[in-house]
Amino acid sequence: MFGFHHGRLLLRGANGTGKSKALELLLPYLLDANLRAHRLSTFGSDRSMHWNLMGDGYPGATRVGYVWLESPPPAFSGLSGVIRT
């Protein structure tokens, strides 16, 4: 769960720990529910939602990913979504 202190979020970590991926998956999906691959990558690649949730392994497996965004009123009362691949 990400805590937004006074409307701000700080993500820190070593390279490859998922800071960019967290934002790639969270914001576009919750704001407009657009799951097209080019919308979910800051690098402009055509990775599928299956790849974003599971990486290169476990072909054919089904998993559910959950994303949410909360902001204090009056902006939003909260958004949530479920992605099944």
Beta strands, then each sheet from edge to edge (+ up, - down):
strand 1: 64-69
strand 2: 79-84
sheet 1: 1+ 2-
end
